Every structure is written in C-alpha cells, then in structure tokens.
Amino acid sequence: MKISDVMTPNPKTVKPSDDIQVVARLMRDEDAGSIPVVSDGRVVGMVTDRDIVIRAVADGDFDCTVQDVCSDDVVCATPEMSTADGAELMSEHQIRRLPVVDSDERLVGIVSIGDLAVKEGKDARTGETLENISEGVKRH
C-alpha cells in the first residue's frame, strides 16, 4: 500500500510568522497535536502542542511565533512511498506524523501512525513502529 492511500490530503498549515495562539487554536479546532509549518508551499517545520508548552508556555512567553518554537529538521514522505517505508521512517526518527510532499517538495498531505493502523490494518507493524518511536521516552 502507498502513503497516498492512507494520508490525509491538504492538511491545515501555519506560517513561521504566525503567533503561537494561532496554531494553538488551529490545533484545538482540528483536534490535532501537530501542524506543518509552510512557507511558499514548502514544509519548513513542524510544530506540536508539546513544542508550544515546553518552548513557550513553560517560560511564560506567550508572544512568540511559530518559528520560535517549531522543529525545523523535518522528515517527509512522498505519496509513492510504501506504507512500510513510511513506518520505517517514523521508527528511525521517532516521530508519529510525516508530512507528505510531491516531487516539487510541496505539501500534499500528512500521514500519522494512526492512519497506518486504521487504514492499513497492520497491527503488528504499527505496534512495532510505535514501540520504536517510544524508545527512550522517560517513564515517571
């Protein structure tokens, strides 16, 4: 199965210059914990609810922009990539969501570990991927 078969097309995005309240509201409204950061149609980062909390709220900084808190080392999938290769990327980089970009590196979708689990139905692979993603997570 290909990534294009399971991805969510045309995901909501934010710009690097948007303030964190914009992305927080979008996350709330879309029930999403991660939003691609796009400039000129290309993915330049990912911002998560955790990024906002750890890099802004914890320090009392509510006036920062997405650019101030987002990750800029983004790993992307392509629509033609197999879901197995997408799961491998998630495992290797310990991430739960992959932006999907076309041959011009323009955002066309997003795929999550949940998409792989629900739409592909490969419980063993999904469980292994989630286990690999979660390696090294602190336990309290």
N, CA and C atoms as a LAMMPS dump frame, in Angstrom:
ITEM: TIMESTEP
0
ITEM: NUMBER OF ATOMS
420
ITEM: BOX BOUNDS ff ff ff
-5.0000000000000000e+02 5.0000000000000000e+02
-5.0000000000000000e+02 5.0000000000000000e+02
-5.0000000000000000e+02 5.0000000000000000e+02
ITEM: ATOMS id mol type element x y z
1 1 1 N 0.851 -1.168 0
2 1 2 C 0 0 0
3 1 3 C 0.902 1.239 0
4 2 1 N 0.455 2.295 -0.646
5 2 2 C 1.232 3.525 -0.736
6 2 3 C 0.758 4.555 0.292
7 3 1 N 1.649 5.479 0.615
8 3 2 C 1.321 6.57 1.535
9 3 3 C 0.103 7.337 1.033
10 4 1 N 0.012 7.551 -0.279
11 4 2 C -1.127 8.301 -0.831
12 4 3 C -2.464 7.628 -0.539
13 5 1 N -2.453 6.316 -0.29
14 5 2 C -3.681 5.585 0.011
15 5 3 C -4.182 5.823 1.433
16 6 1 N -3.299 6.242 2.333
17 6 2 C -3.678 6.365 3.74
18 6 3 C -3.536 7.779 4.302
19 7 1 N -2.879 8.67 3.568
20 7 2 C -2.62 10.023 4.092
21 7 3 C -3.885 10.869 4.127
22 8 1 N -3.843 11.904 4.942
23 8 2 C -4.879 12.93 4.941
24 8 3 C -4.414 14.005 3.968
25 9 1 N -5.177 14.242 2.893
26 9 2 C -4.737 15.242 1.909
27 9 3 C -4.989 16.67 2.401
28 10 1 N -4.193 17.59 1.882
29 10 2 C -4.36 19.02 2.13
30 10 3 C -4.558 19.37 3.606
31 11 1 N -3.583 19.035 4.45
32 11 2 C -3.733 19.342 5.882
33 11 3 C -3.681 20.846 6.13
34 12 1 N -4.244 21.255 7.246
35 12 2 C -4.148 22.652 7.671
36 12 3 C -2.692 22.942 7.997
37 13 1 N -2.281 24.167 7.741
38 13 2 C -0.898 24.561 7.974
39 13 3 C -0.839 25.919 8.667
40 14 1 N 0.351 26.255 9.147
41 14 2 C 0.619 27.581 9.689
42 14 3 C 1.883 28.115 9.037
43 15 1 N 2.078 29.43 9.141
44 15 2 C 3.278 30.089 8.628
45 15 3 C 4.257 30.29 9.784
46 16 1 N 5.541 30.379 9.485
47 16 2 C 6.525 30.62 10.542
48 16 3 C 6.241 31.9 11.335
49 17 1 N 5.653 32.893 10.688
50 17 2 C 5.407 34.179 11.35
51 17 3 C 4.128 34.218 12.185
52 18 1 N 3.296 33.17 12.113
53 18 2 C 2.07 33.137 12.92
54 18 3 C 2.428 33.064 14.403
55 19 1 N 1.617 33.734 15.24
56 19 2 C 1.906 33.634 16.667
57 19 3 C 1.352 32.312 17.201
58 20 1 N 1.851 31.918 18.362
59 20 2 C 1.514 30.594 18.874
60 20 3 C 0.037 30.433 19.192
61 21 1 N -0.664 31.535 19.456
62 21 2 C -2.103 31.427 19.71
63 21 3 C -2.838 30.954 18.452
64 22 1 N -2.371 31.384 17.285
65 22 2 C -2.988 30.954 16.023
66 22 3 C -2.884 29.443 15.876
67 23 1 N -1.685 28.904 16.088
68 23 2 C -1.514 27.46 15.935
69 23 3 C -2.222 26.697 17.047
70 24 1 N -2.233 27.234 18.251
71 24 2 C -2.935 26.558 19.355
72 24 3 C -4.436 26.459 19.064
73 25 1 N -5.014 27.524 18.554
74 25 2 C -6.453 27.492 18.204
75 25 3 C -6.717 26.503 17.08
76 26 1 N -5.82 26.483 16.085
77 26 2 C -5.972 25.549 14.973
78 26 3 C -5.887 24.108 15.478
79 27 1 N -4.951 23.85 16.367
80 27 2 C -4.844 22.507 16.954
81 27 3 C -6.129 22.13 17.682
82 28 1 N -6.66 23.073 18.435
83 28 2 C -7.91 22.825 19.153
84 28 3 C -9.039 22.547 18.161
85 29 1 N -9.191 23.4 17.175
86 29 2 C -10.298 23.281 16.227
87 29 3 C -10.204 22.034 15.352
88 30 1 N -8.987 21.633 15.025
89 30 2 C -8.77 20.467 14.156
90 30 3 C -8.533 19.185 14.947
91 31 1 N -8.482 19.296 16.288
92 31 2 C -8.178 18.163 17.155
93 31 3 C -6.88 17.498 16.702
94 32 1 N -5.843 18.344 16.549
95 32 2 C -4.545 17.872 16.075
96 32 3 C -3.46 18.31 17.045
97 33 1 N -2.478 17.471 17.239
98 33 2 C -1.372 17.8 18.125
99 33 3 C -0.129 18.251 17.396
100 34 1 N -0.198 18.259 16.066
101 34 2 C 0.955 18.618 15.254
102 34 3 C 0.463 19.261 13.958
103 35 1 N 1.104 20.37 13.578
104 35 2 C 0.7 21.101 12.379
105 35 3 C 1.95 21.4 11.551
106 36 1 N 1.904 21.146 10.237
107 36 2 C 3.043 21.511 9.39
108 36 3 C 3.195 23.038 9.298
109 37 1 N 4.451 23.478 9.281
110 37 2 C 4.778 24.889 9.105
111 37 3 C 5.239 25.038 7.66
112 38 1 N 4.552 25.908 6.915
113 38 2 C 4.774 26.004 5.477
114 38 3 C 5.097 27.436 5.073
115 39 1 N 6.069 27.551 4.176
116 39 2 C 6.42 28.837 3.582
117 39 3 C 6.517 28.622 2.081
118 40 1 N 5.773 29.404 1.319
119 40 2 C 5.741 29.257 -0.146
120 40 3 C 5.394 27.841 -0.581
121 41 1 N 4.48 27.199 0.158
122 41 2 C 4.017 25.867 -0.207
123 41 3 C 4.918 24.73 0.219
124 42 1 N 6.06 25.049 0.766
125 42 2 C 7.026 24.019 1.161
126 42 3 C 7.095 23.898 2.686
127 43 1 N 7.263 22.671 3.153
128 43 2 C 7.349 22.411 4.586
129 43 3 C 8.71 22.892 5.095
130 44 1 N 8.656 23.777 6.084
131 44 2 C 9.894 24.283 6.686
132 44 3 C 9.995 23.89 8.158
133 45 1 N 8.968 23.242 8.665
134 45 2 C 8.988 22.817 10.059
135 45 3 C 7.716 22.095 10.442
136 46 1 N 7.709 21.609 11.669
137 46 2 C 6.519 21.025 12.278
138 46 3 C 6.423 21.634 13.664
139 47 1 N 5.208 21.966 14.065
140 47 2 C 5.002 22.481 15.416
141 47 3 C 4.013 21.568 16.117
142 48 1 N 4.357 21.196 17.35
143 48 2 C 3.499 20.315 18.134
144 48 3 C 2.98 21.049 19.357
145 49 1 N 1.947 20.49 19.942
146 49 2 C 1.437 21.061 21.183
147 49 3 C 2.523 21.034 22.253
148 50 1 N 3.35 20.018 22.23
149 50 2 C 4.456 19.917 23.189
150 50 3 C 5.474 21.035 22.951
151 51 1 N 5.78 21.356 21.687
152 51 2 C 6.689 22.468 21.38
153 51 3 C 6.2 23.759 22.026
154 52 1 N 4.907 24.011 21.901
155 52 2 C 4.339 25.245 22.452
156 52 3 C 4.474 25.266 23.974
157 53 1 N 4.179 24.146 24.604
158 53 2 C 4.243 24.09 26.066
159 53 3 C 5.679 24.199 26.569
160 54 1 N 6.58 23.404 26.007
161 54 2 C 7.962 23.345 26.501
162 54 3 C 8.759 24.598 26.135
163 55 1 N 8.566 25.105 24.923
164 55 2 C 9.41 26.203 24.451
165 55 3 C 8.81 27.593 24.629
166 56 1 N 7.568 27.672 25.08
167 56 2 C 6.95 28.989 25.247
168 56 3 C 6.216 29.093 26.577
169 57 1 N 5.176 28.324 26.749
170 57 2 C 4.321 28.44 27.927
171 57 3 C 5.107 28.211 29.224
172 58 1 N 5.987 27.228 29.236
173 58 2 C 6.749 26.923 30.455
174 58 3 C 7.592 28.108 30.914
175 59 1 N 8.005 28.944 29.975
176 59 2 C 8.801 30.13 30.296
177 59 3 C 7.957 31.397 30.4
178 60 1 N 6.646 31.241 30.264
179 60 2 C 5.767 32.402 30.334
180 60 3 C 5.829 33.29 29.107
181 61 1 N 6.341 32.755 28.001
182 61 2 C 6.478 33.532 26.766
183 61 3 C 5.281 33.257 25.852
184 62 1 N 4.3 34.155 25.892
185 62 2 C 3.094 33.96 25.092
186 62 3 C 3.084 34.822 23.836
187 63 1 N 4.147 35.577 23.622
188 63 2 C 4.215 36.482 22.475
189 63 3 C 5.171 35.997 21.401
190 64 1 N 5.502 34.716 21.382
191 64 2 C 6.436 34.228 20.375
192 64 3 C 5.687 33.713 19.147
193 65 1 N 6.447 33.454 18.102
194 65 2 C 5.866 32.977 16.848
195 65 3 C 6.121 31.48 16.688
196 66 1 N 5.464 30.913 15.713
197 66 2 C 5.653 29.501 15.389
198 66 3 C 7.128 29.222 15.12
199 67 1 N 7.778 30.12 14.417
200 67 2 C 9.2 29.963 14.09
201 67 3 C 10.058 29.804 15.345
202 68 1 N 9.659 30.446 16.425
203 68 2 C 10.418 30.383 17.678
204 68 3 C 10.324 29.027 18.372
205 69 1 N 9.273 28.268 18.104
206 69 2 C 9.055 27.03 18.847
207 69 3 C 9.066 25.763 18.001
208 70 1 N 8.979 25.88 16.684
209 70 2 C 8.831 24.682 15.848
210 70 3 C 10.162 23.973 15.612
211 71 1 N 10.049 22.717 15.231
212 71 2 C 11.21 21.933 14.814
213 71 3 C 11.431 22.192 13.334
214 72 1 N 12.693 22.374 12.954
215 72 2 C 12.953 22.646 11.54
216 72 3 C 13.686 21.502 10.843
217 73 1 N 13.903 20.42 11.55
218 73 2 C 14.534 19.239 10.947
219 73 3 C 13.436 18.229 10.604
220 74 1 N 12.703 18.531 9.55
221 74 2 C 11.505 17.774 9.195
222 74 3 C 11.846 16.606 8.282
223 75 1 N 11.299 15.461 8.621
224 75 2 C 11.414 14.268 7.795
225 75 3 C 10.09 14.135 7.047
226 76 1 N 10.166 13.972 5.723
227 76 2 C 8.945 13.908 4.908
228 76 3 C 8.856 12.585 4.16
229 77 1 N 7.634 12.239 3.823
230 77 2 C 7.351 11.087 2.969
231 77 3 C 6.908 11.607 1.612
232 78 1 N 6.84 10.705 0.645
233 78 2 C 6.286 11.034 -0.668
234 78 3 C 5.036 10.191 -0.882
235 79 1 N 4.124 10.644 -1.725
236 79 2 C 2.89 9.883 -1.94
237 79 3 C 3.14 8.47 -2.472
238 80 1 N 4.212 8.283 -3.246
239 80 2 C 4.507 6.99 -3.86
240 80 3 C 5.198 6.021 -2.913
241 81 1 N 5.704 6.531 -1.798
242 81 2 C 6.417 5.707 -0.826
243 81 3 C 5.476 4.637 -0.267
244 82 1 N 6.017 3.466 0
245 82 2 C 5.185 2.416 0.598
246 82 3 C 4.906 2.759 2.06
247 83 1 N 3.806 2.251 2.558
248 83 2 C 3.478 2.476 3.964
249 83 3 C 4.525 1.82 4.861
250 84 1 N 5.117 0.721 4.404
251 84 2 C 6.181 0.074 5.171
252 84 3 C 7.382 1.017 5.298
253 85 1 N 7.736 1.689 4.199
254 85 2 C 8.852 2.649 4.246
255 85 3 C 8.501 3.851 5.121
256 86 1 N 7.243 4.286 5.08
257 86 2 C 6.8 5.378 5.95
258 86 3 C 6.896 4.99 7.412
259 87 1 N 6.478 3.786 7.739
260 87 2 C 6.566 3.286 9.119
261 87 3 C 8.025 3.189 9.546
262 88 1 N 8.886 2.789 8.631
263 88 2 C 10.318 2.711 8.929
264 88 3 C 10.892 4.092 9.226
265 89 1 N 10.491 5.107 8.452
266 89 2 C 10.934 6.482 8.714
267 89 3 C 10.472 6.95 10.094
268 90 1 N 9.217 6.652 10.423
269 90 2 C 8.696 7.025 11.739
270 90 3 C 9.512 6.368 12.843
271 91 1 N 9.806 5.087 12.687
272 91 2 C 10.596 4.363 13.685
273 91 3 C 11.995 4.948 13.803
274 92 1 N 12.644 5.128 12.669
275 92 2 C 14.025 5.597 12.645
276 92 3 C 14.188 6.973 13.288
277 93 1 N 13.22 7.856 13.039
278 93 2 C 13.314 9.233 13.53
279 93 3 C 12.47 9.48 14.784
280 94 1 N 11.805 8.439 15.284
281 94 2 C 10.967 8.509 16.481
282 94 3 C 9.93 9.633 16.384
283 95 1 N 9.178 9.606 15.282
284 95 2 C 8.113 10.586 15.063
285 95 3 C 6.814 9.86 14.75
286 96 1 N 5.69 10.524 15.029
287 96 2 C 4.376 9.905 14.846
288 96 3 C 3.625 10.42 13.621
289 97 1 N 4.154 11.479 12.992
290 97 2 C 3.492 12.056 11.821
291 97 3 C 4.534 12.443 10.789
292 98 1 N 4.189 12.22 9.528
293 98 2 C 5.068 12.608 8.425
294 98 3 C 4.319 13.52 7.47
295 99 1 N 4.859 14.703 7.192
296 99 2 C 4.299 15.492 6.104
297 99 3 C 4.567 14.727 4.801
298 100 1 N 3.666 14.843 3.854
299 100 2 C 3.831 14.179 2.564
300 100 3 C 4.008 15.267 1.514
301 101 1 N 5.117 15.183 0.765
302 101 2 C 5.438 16.205 -0.222
303 101 3 C 5.541 15.588 -1.612
304 102 1 N 5.204 16.4 -2.623
305 102 2 C 5.299 15.936 -4.001
306 102 3 C 6.727 16.118 -4.526
307 103 1 N 6.924 15.869 -5.814
308 103 2 C 8.26 15.947 -6.407
309 103 3 C 8.832 17.365 -6.389
310 104 1 N 7.974 18.379 -6.246
311 104 2 C 8.427 19.769 -6.127
312 104 3 C 8.59 20.185 -4.663
313 105 1 N 8.507 19.204 -3.753
314 105 2 C 8.622 19.423 -2.315
315 105 3 C 7.492 20.285 -1.741
316 106 1 N 6.346 20.258 -2.389
317 106 2 C 5.169 20.976 -1.909
318 106 3 C 4.315 20.022 -1.082
319 107 1 N 3.779 20.537 0.007
320 107 2 C 2.964 19.725 0.904
321 107 3 C 1.677 19.283 0.215
322 108 1 N 1.415 17.979 0.238
323 108 2 C 0.181 17.443 -0.345
324 108 3 C -0.64 16.647 0.651
325 109 1 N -0.044 16.343 1.823
326 109 2 C -0.784 15.559 2.808
327 109 3 C 0.032 15.359 4.06
328 110 1 N -0.551 14.596 4.971
329 110 2 C 0.142 14.201 6.203
330 110 3 C -0.321 12.792 6.546
331 111 1 N 0.594 12.012 7.079
332 111 2 C 0.262 10.638 7.465
333 111 3 C 0.731 10.425 8.898
334 112 1 N -0.115 9.784 9.673
335 112 2 C 0.206 9.519 11.074
336 112 3 C 0.271 8.018 11.303
337 113 1 N 0.826 7.668 12.435
338 113 2 C 0.853 6.256 12.795
339 113 3 C -0.577 5.72 12.906
340 114 1 N -1.509 6.585 13.323
341 114 2 C -2.911 6.189 13.394
342 114 3 C -3.487 5.88 12.021
343 115 1 N -3.088 6.657 11.001
344 115 2 C -3.529 6.38 9.635
345 115 3 C -3.067 4.995 9.205
346 116 1 N -1.827 4.678 9.53
347 116 2 C -1.302 3.36 9.164
348 116 3 C -2.076 2.259 9.88
349 117 1 N -2.385 2.474 11.146
350 117 2 C -3.076 1.456 11.93
351 117 3 C -4.507 1.251 11.457
352 118 1 N -5.236 2.351 11.255
353 118 2 C -6.656 2.262 10.933
354 118 3 C -6.89 1.901 9.468
355 119 1 N -6.196 2.572 8.57
356 119 2 C -6.477 2.389 7.146
357 119 3 C -5.763 1.201 6.538
358 120 1 N -4.585 0.886 7.065
359 120 2 C -3.857 -0.244 6.513
360 120 3 C -4.161 -1.524 7.27
361 121 1 N -4.398 -1.406 8.578
362 121 2 C -4.768 -2.573 9.375
363 121 3 C -3.636 -3.539 9.652
364 122 1 N -2.409 -3.062 9.709
365 122 2 C -1.271 -3.923 10.008
366 122 3 C -0.895 -3.746 11.475
367 123 1 N -1.61 -4.425 12.354
368 123 2 C -1.419 -4.253 13.792
369 123 3 C 0.004 -4.535 14.245
370 124 1 N 0.627 -5.608 13.734
371 124 2 C 1.976 -5.969 14.175
372 124 3 C 2.97 -4.88 13.795
373 125 1 N 2.894 -4.4 12.543
374 125 2 C 3.828 -3.363 12.103
375 125 3 C 3.599 -2.075 12.878
376 126 1 N 2.338 -1.719 13.082
377 126 2 C 2.024 -0.488 13.805
378 126 3 C 2.521 -0.569 15.24
379 127 1 N 2.328 -1.694 15.874
380 127 2 C 2.805 -1.871 17.24
381 127 3 C 4.315 -1.776 17.324
382 128 1 N 5.001 -2.381 16.385
383 128 2 C 6.463 -2.32 16.353
384 128 3 C 6.928 -0.891 16.092
385 129 1 N 6.269 -0.198 15.17
386 129 2 C 6.622 1.188 14.876
387 129 3 C 6.424 2.057 16.106
388 130 1 N 5.294 1.916 16.776
389 130 2 C 5.026 2.703 17.973
390 130 3 C 6.042 2.396 19.071
391 131 1 N 6.404 1.137 19.206
392 131 2 C 7.414 0.764 20.2
393 131 3 C 8.745 1.444 19.885
394 132 1 N 9.131 1.451 18.614
395 132 2 C 10.387 2.09 18.214
396 132 3 C 10.329 3.609 18.408
397 133 1 N 9.193 4.211 18.103
398 133 2 C 9.029 5.653 18.282
399 133 3 C 9.164 6.014 19.753
400 134 1 N 8.634 5.163 20.607
401 134 2 C 8.58 5.46 22.036
402 134 3 C 9.853 5.091 22.782
403 135 1 N 10.825 4.468 22.12
404 135 2 C 12.079 4.128 22.788
405 135 3 C 12.709 5.387 23.362
406 136 1 N 13.189 5.263 24.566
407 136 2 C 13.878 6.395 25.174
408 136 3 C 12.958 7.414 25.814
409 137 1 N 11.646 7.236 25.715
410 137 2 C 10.716 8.152 26.366
411 137 3 C 10.835 7.952 27.871
412 138 1 N 10.959 9.032 28.588
413 138 2 C 11.119 8.951 30.042
414 138 3 C 9.851 8.399 30.689
415 139 1 N 10.055 7.523 31.619
416 139 2 C 8.945 6.964 32.372
417 139 3 C 9.04 7.504 33.794
418 140 1 N 7.909 7.972 34.337
419 140 2 C 7.909 8.516 35.699
420 140 3 C 7.151 7.602 36.619
